[in-house]
Amino acid sequence: MSEEQHIPIYDAQEPSEESKQLVALFHDLDSRQLDFLDAAAKSIIERVATFLAIVFGVTAFGSAFPPPYLKDNAVAKTFVILTLLLYLVALGAGMWAIQPRYYRRYTYNVSMLAKELEKMTKRKLFWLRCAGILFAVGSVALAALVVAIIWHA
């Protein structure tokens, strides 16, 4: 074998109590990952719903529509629409992450079960990340809306 193809040799040693605990911790985290992702998606849905209620309350409800701080303020109107859209899409992504799905149950094929679990985890993780990013961008748009209202006043 050439030097480039050498396989590194590591010193073998008995695992310490600390390393055993670390392995057990990661095993526990891995076994509860789907529950964690579901809980995180539900949390994002709650946050988005709260912020949507605030945005709707501030912009849509009142004695006059549109509110005085939105009249003649095209930038603020744009940020209201952008914020609403981002929050609604974030809400949809969070709901899609926890949407029940049918998954194949391979009774005697453990490798296919592992692939199915990986597929479930990746799907939930993808939609949860989308919801989180959309929520963050929507919150930035909400902050920009506040700045646009204050700047125009």
trRosetta pair geometry for C-beta under 8 A, 3 or more apart (Angstrom, degrees):
i j d omega theta_ij theta_ji phi_ij phi_ji
1 5 4.6 -122 -170 85 104 115
1 6 6.3 130 124 -76 129 60
2 5 5.2 83 57 12 75 102
2 6 8.0 -108 100 -32 45 78
3 6 6.0 -25 -161 -15 42 116
15 19 4.5 -122 -166 87 94 124
15 20 5.4 115 128 -57 122 83
15 23 7.5 -15 -167 -9 152 137
16 19 4.8 96 51 8 78 98
16 20 7.0 -136 96 -4 42 87
17 20 5.6 -52 -149 35 33 114
17 21 6.5 35 151 -20 64 104
18 21 5.8 -54 -151 35 31 111
18 22 6.4 33 151 -21 64 105
19 22 5.4 -49 -146 35 36 116
19 23 6.4 39 154 -19 66 102
20 23 5.8 -52 -149 36 31 111
20 24 6.3 31 151 -18 64 107
21 24 5.6 -55 -147 39 33 113
21 25 6.2 39 152 -25 66 104
22 25 5.6 -50 -147 32 31 114
22 26 6.6 25 156 -12 63 104
23 26 6.0 -57 -149 39 30 106
23 27 6.3 34 151 -22 64 108
24 27 5.5 -53 -146 36 32 115
24 28 6.3 33 154 -20 65 105
25 28 5.7 -56 -151 35 29 111
25 29 6.4 29 152 -18 65 105
26 29 5.5 -49 -144 37 36 113
26 30 6.2 38 156 -21 66 106
27 30 5.8 -55 -148 37 28 112
27 31 6.4 26 154 -20 63 108
28 31 5.8 -56 -146 35 30 109
28 32 6.5 5 161 1 64 111
29 32 6.4 -76 -149 48 27 94
29 33 6.7 57 151 -66 64 85
29 36 7.9 2 -162 -24 71 153
30 33 5.7 -19 -153 -27 34 118
32 35 4.9 -54 -170 45 76 116
32 36 5.7 82 130 -29 87 101
33 36 5.5 -56 -147 37 32 114
33 37 6.3 31 157 -19 67 105
33 121 5.9 18 119 -123 129 119
34 37 5.7 -52 -146 36 32 110
34 38 6.4 33 154 -18 64 105
34 117 7.9 -95 -53 -156 126 86
34 120 6.4 0 -107 129 121 121
34 121 6.4 -97 -79 -90 82 80
34 124 6.8 116 -134 22 69 165
35 38 5.7 -55 -150 37 31 112
35 39 6.3 30 153 -17 65 107
36 39 5.8 -57 -147 39 30 110
36 40 6.2 31 154 -20 65 107
37 40 5.6 -52 -144 37 31 112
37 41 6.4 33 155 -20 64 104
37 97 7.0 -126 157 169 99 117
37 121 7.1 165 -21 -141 157 65
37 124 4.2 79 144 138 144 130
37 125 6.2 -79 -121 -71 135 63
37 128 5.7 -122 -160 -40 90 154
38 41 5.8 -55 -149 35 30 110
38 42 6.4 30 153 -18 64 106
38 97 7.7 -179 -107 129 48 96
38 98 5.3 96 -139 -114 79 103
38 124 7.2 -52 -61 -151 63 140
39 42 5.7 -53 -147 37 32 112
39 43 6.4 37 151 -23 64 105
40 43 5.5 -52 -150 34 32 115
40 44 6.6 33 152 -19 65 101
40 128 5.7 50 104 -153 117 135
41 44 5.7 -51 -150 34 34 110
41 45 6.4 38 150 -21 65 104
41 94 4.8 156 -169 -161 80 77
41 95 7.8 156 165 -68 113 20
41 97 4.0 -153 -114 91 144 129
41 98 4.7 177 102 -40 141 106
41 124 7.1 -96 -42 -165 136 93
41 127 7.3 27 -111 107 126 101
41 128 5.2 -97 -77 -100 90 97
41 131 6.6 91 -132 43 76 160
42 45 5.5 -51 -149 34 34 115
42 46 6.5 36 152 -20 65 103
42 94 7.6 147 -75 172 20 113
42 98 6.4 64 -59 -61 79 160
43 46 5.7 -52 -151 34 32 112
43 47 6.5 30 153 -17 65 105
44 47 5.7 -55 -148 38 34 110
44 48 6.1 32 156 -18 68 107
44 90 6.9 -118 163 164 113 102
44 94 4.4 -156 93 -104 112 134
44 128 7.0 160 -1 -149 148 74
44 131 4.8 93 137 135 154 125
44 132 6.1 -97 -106 -76 139 67
44 135 5.9 -130 -158 -40 102 154
45 48 5.9 -55 -144 39 28 109
45 49 6.2 29 156 -20 63 109
45 91 6.2 84 -131 -140 71 70
45 94 4.3 -174 -65 125 82 139
45 95 6.3 95 -104 -63 126 73
45 98 7.8 -63 -30 16 140 135
45 131 7.8 -36 -61 -168 65 146
46 49 5.8 -56 -146 37 28 111
46 50 6.4 30 154 -20 63 106
47 50 5.7 -56 -152 34 31 112
47 51 6.4 22 155 -12 66 107
47 135 6.5 55 101 -156 121 141
48 51 5.9 -58 -146 42 32 106
48 52 6.0 35 154 -22 67 107
48 87 5.2 158 -160 -164 94 85
48 90 5.0 -169 -106 103 140 111
48 91 4.5 -167 122 -75 144 84
48 94 6.6 -175 9 8 141 147
48 131 7.6 -88 -42 -172 141 101
48 135 5.7 -102 -79 -106 98 108
48 138 7.7 52 -125 75 92 156
49 52 5.6 -51 -142 36 30 113
49 53 6.4 35 155 -22 62 103
49 91 6.8 99 -63 -113 71 121
50 53 5.8 -54 -153 32 29 112
50 54 6.7 28 150 -17 63 104
51 54 5.5 -51 -150 35 37 114
51 55 6.3 35 153 -17 69 104
51 87 5.8 -142 97 -122 112 137
51 135 7.9 131 30 -152 151 90
51 138 7.2 116 121 125 147 120
51 139 7.1 -84 -131 -91 158 83
51 142 6.8 -89 -171 -70 119 161
52 55 5.7 -54 -144 39 33 108
52 56 6.1 30 157 -16 67 108
52 84 7.3 86 -131 -130 86 68
52 87 5.0 169 -77 140 92 140
52 88 7.3 97 -108 -70 131 67
52 91 7.0 3 -41 -53 145 139
53 56 5.9 -54 -142 41 27 109
53 57 6.0 31 156 -22 63 111
54 57 5.7 -58 -146 38 27 113
54 58 6.2 21 159 -16 64 109
55 58 6.0 -58 -144 39 28 107
55 59 6.0 -5 168 7 65 116
55 80 7.1 151 -172 -148 107 76
55 83 5.7 -165 -124 121 148 125
55 84 6.1 -172 131 -79 144 79
55 87 6.9 173 16 12 151 160
55 142 6.7 -101 -83 -113 113 111
56 59 6.5 -74 -136 51 23 89
56 60 4.9 -28 -167 25 67 125
56 61 6.9 51 144 -9 76 101
56 84 7.9 93 -69 -109 76 109
57 60 7.3 -34 -72 47 11 84
57 61 5.6 -37 -139 40 47 118
58 67 7.5 -64 160 -11 62 158
59 66 7.2 -25 -170 -147 79 90
59 67 6.6 -116 -136 3 43 118
59 70 6.7 76 -137 -55 88 149
59 80 5.2 122 -112 -145 155 132
60 65 6.9 14 -157 -118 44 124
62 65 6.7 139 60 -69 91 71
62 67 5.5 56 47 -89 161 96
64 67 6.6 116 85 -109 85 40
64 68 7.0 55 80 -46 131 77
66 70 4.1 -87 152 84 126 126
66 71 5.9 162 82 -62 105 70
66 77 7.5 -23 -145 -99 167 104
67 70 5.1 84 61 9 77 103
67 71 7.6 -133 99 -18 40 84
68 71 5.7 -44 -150 16 39 115
69 73 6.8 -20 158 14 53 153
69 76 6.8 -119 139 168 82 169
69 149 4.9 34 166 -150 125 107
69 152 7.3 125 -167 82 75 119
69 153 6.7 -23 -127 -79 99 101
70 73 5.6 -116 -153 55 32 110
70 76 5.4 -138 -119 108 67 124
70 77 5.7 99 -169 -74 100 82
70 80 6.9 5 -120 -28 129 149
70 149 7.8 -37 -72 -104 61 100
72 152 8.0 165 104 -178 83 130
73 76 4.0 19 127 22 119 117
73 77 6.4 145 96 -19 70 85
73 148 6.6 130 172 149 117 103
73 149 7.0 71 160 -104 164 56
73 152 4.6 30 -113 -153 121 173
74 77 5.5 -54 -146 38 35 114
74 78 6.3 40 154 -24 67 104
75 78 5.7 -54 -152 33 30 113
75 79 6.5 25 152 -14 64 106
75 148 4.4 -150 116 -146 109 131
75 152 7.3 178 53 -57 113 125
76 79 5.7 -56 -148 40 33 108
76 80 6.4 40 151 -25 66 101
76 145 5.9 86 -145 -153 70 73
76 148 4.3 -180 -77 116 74 121
76 149 5.2 86 -113 -71 134 72
76 152 6.4 -79 -31 3 124 148
77 80 5.6 -49 -149 30 33 114
77 81 6.6 28 155 -14 64 104
78 81 6.0 -58 -153 39 30 107
78 82 6.1 27 152 -17 66 112
79 82 5.5 -53 -137 42 34 113
79 83 5.9 38 160 -23 67 106
79 141 5.5 178 -156 179 83 84
79 142 7.6 143 164 -97 106 24
79 144 5.1 -151 -124 101 137 98
79 145 3.7 -176 124 -83 129 82
79 148 5.6 164 7 16 145 147
80 83 6.0 -56 -147 36 25 110
80 84 6.4 23 156 -16 61 108
80 145 6.0 104 -65 -127 59 133
81 84 5.9 -57 -148 37 29 110
81 85 6.3 27 156 -17 65 108
82 85 5.8 -57 -147 38 29 110
82 86 6.2 25 158 -16 65 109
82 138 7.9 -173 135 -122 74 65
82 141 4.7 -134 112 -156 110 144
83 86 6.0 -57 -145 39 28 108
83 87 6.2 22 160 -14 65 111
83 138 5.5 100 -149 -163 61 80
83 141 4.3 -170 -79 111 77 115
83 142 4.9 99 -128 -72 135 72
83 145 5.9 -37 -32 -34 142 140
84 87 6.0 -61 -145 41 26 107
84 88 6.1 25 159 -19 65 110
85 88 5.9 -58 -144 37 27 109
85 89 6.3 21 160 -13 65 108
86 89 6.0 -58 -146 40 28 105
86 90 6.1 30 154 -20 64 109
86 134 5.3 -175 -173 -176 80 83
86 135 7.6 154 146 -90 98 23
86 137 5.5 -131 -151 97 143 95
86 138 3.3 -176 110 -83 121 95
86 141 5.9 135 17 21 148 145
87 90 5.5 -53 -144 38 32 114
87 91 6.3 38 153 -23 64 103
87 134 7.6 161 -90 142 24 99
87 135 7.1 65 -114 -114 64 62
87 138 4.5 133 -59 -167 72 156
88 91 5.6 -50 -149 33 32 115
88 92 6.5 33 151 -18 63 104
89 92 5.5 -50 -149 37 36 114
89 93 6.4 37 152 -20 66 103
89 134 5.3 -124 96 -157 98 151
90 93 5.7 -51 -145 36 32 110
90 94 6.4 33 155 -17 64 105
90 130 7.8 -168 -119 130 60 72
90 131 4.9 100 -164 -153 71 64
90 132 7.8 134 -146 -38 109 12
90 134 3.5 -168 -78 102 92 115
90 135 4.4 128 -160 -60 154 72
90 138 5.9 -96 -12 -6 140 142
91 94 5.9 -56 -149 37 29 110
91 95 6.3 26 154 -16 64 108
91 131 7.7 105 -64 -137 13 106
92 95 5.7 -58 -145 40 30 109
92 96 6.1 33 155 -23 66 107
93 96 5.6 -52 -144 35 31 113
93 97 6.6 40 152 -28 62 101
93 127 5.1 -172 -177 -170 80 80
93 128 7.7 166 142 -84 99 18
93 130 4.3 -131 -156 103 148 109
93 131 3.8 -167 98 -69 110 81
93 134 6.1 129 19 20 143 142
94 97 5.6 -48 -153 24 33 116
94 98 7.1 4 158 3 63 104
94 127 7.3 158 -90 145 22 97
94 128 7.1 64 -114 -113 64 57
94 131 4.0 103 -60 -132 78 154
95 98 6.5 -71 -153 48 33 92
95 99 6.3 59 147 -56 67 93
96 99 5.3 -27 -146 -7 36 124
96 127 5.0 -133 94 -150 100 145
97 123 7.7 166 -132 133 61 74
97 124 5.1 86 -167 -147 88 64
97 127 3.7 -171 -77 98 86 119
97 128 4.8 95 -128 -59 156 73
97 131 6.4 -79 -17 -12 134 136
98 124 7.6 64 -75 -129 49 102
101 120 7.7 -174 66 -117 127 89
101 123 7.8 -10 6 110 162 158
103 116 5.3 116 178 -179 112 116
103 119 7.5 160 -131 83 113 116
103 120 6.1 -15 -95 -72 149 117
104 112 7.3 -57 106 153 124 114
104 116 5.7 -130 63 -103 85 139
105 113 7.6 29 -153 -107 49 94
105 116 7.8 -170 -90 121 36 171
106 109 3.9 -63 163 58 131 98
106 110 7.6 -150 102 -58 116 18
106 112 4.1 82 -23 88 168 119
106 113 5.0 -131 57 -56 104 79
106 116 6.9 169 2 -12 106 138
109 112 4.0 26 120 23 119 116
109 113 6.5 156 97 -19 66 84
110 113 5.3 -51 -148 35 37 116
110 114 6.4 41 152 -22 67 101
111 114 5.6 -48 -150 32 34 114
111 115 6.6 35 150 -18 63 102
112 115 5.5 -49 -148 36 37 113
112 116 6.3 41 151 -21 66 103
113 116 5.6 -54 -148 36 32 112
113 117 6.4 33 152 -18 65 105
114 117 5.7 -53 -148 37 31 112
114 118 6.4 33 152 -19 64 105
115 118 5.6 -53 -147 37 32 113
115 119 6.3 37 151 -23 65 104
116 119 5.5 -50 -149 33 32 115
116 120 6.5 35 151 -20 63 103
117 120 5.6 -51 -149 34 33 113
117 121 6.3 30 154 -17 65 107
118 121 5.8 -56 -145 39 31 110
118 122 6.1 30 157 -18 66 108
119 122 6.0 -55 -143 38 27 109
119 123 6.3 27 158 -19 62 109
120 123 6.0 -60 -150 35 26 109
120 124 6.4 19 158 -12 64 110
121 124 6.0 -60 -147 41 28 106
121 125 6.0 27 157 -18 65 113
122 125 5.7 -58 -142 41 28 112
122 126 6.1 33 158 -24 65 106
123 126 5.9 -53 -147 31 27 112
123 127 6.6 13 161 -7 62 108
124 127 6.3 -64 -148 43 28 101
124 128 5.9 28 157 -19 66 114
125 128 5.7 -58 -141 40 27 112
125 129 6.2 29 158 -20 64 106
126 129 6.0 -59 -153 35 26 109
126 130 6.5 26 151 -18 63 106
127 130 5.4 -48 -146 35 36 115
127 131 6.3 39 153 -20 66 103
128 131 5.7 -52 -147 36 32 112
128 132 6.3 32 153 -19 64 107
129 132 5.6 -55 -146 37 31 112
129 133 6.2 28 157 -17 66 106
130 133 6.0 -58 -146 38 28 107
130 134 6.1 24 158 -15 65 111
131 134 5.9 -59 -144 41 27 109
131 135 6.1 30 156 -21 64 109
132 135 5.7 -54 -145 36 28 112
132 136 6.3 28 155 -19 63 106
133 136 5.7 -54 -148 36 31 111
133 137 6.3 26 156 -14 66 107
134 137 5.8 -55 -142 41 31 107
134 138 6.0 34 155 -21 65 109
135 138 5.6 -55 -144 39 28 114
135 139 6.3 31 154 -22 63 105
136 139 5.7 -54 -150 33 29 111
136 140 6.7 31 150 -18 63 102
137 140 5.5 -49 -151 34 36 113
137 141 6.5 38 148 -19 65 103
138 141 5.4 -51 -148 37 35 113
138 142 6.4 40 149 -23 65 101
139 142 5.3 -45 -147 32 36 115
139 143 6.6 38 151 -18 63 100
140 143 5.6 -51 -151 36 34 112
140 144 6.4 35 148 -19 65 104
141 144 5.4 -51 -147 38 35 114
141 145 6.4 45 148 -27 64 99
142 145 5.4 -45 -151 27 34 117
142 146 6.8 35 150 -18 63 99
143 146 5.7 -49 -153 33 36 111
143 147 6.5 35 149 -16 65 105
144 147 5.5 -53 -147 39 36 113
144 148 6.2 39 152 -23 67 104
145 148 5.7 -53 -146 35 30 111
145 149 6.4 29 154 -19 64 104
146 149 5.8 -54 -150 35 31 110
146 150 6.3 25 154 -14 65 108
147 150 5.8 -58 -144 41 31 108
147 151 5.8 32 157 -22 67 111
148 151 5.7 -52 -138 38 27 112
148 152 6.2 23 161 -17 62 111
149 152 6.1 -62 -147 38 25 106
149 153 6.5 33 155 -34 62 106
150 153 5.8 -51 -150 20 30 116
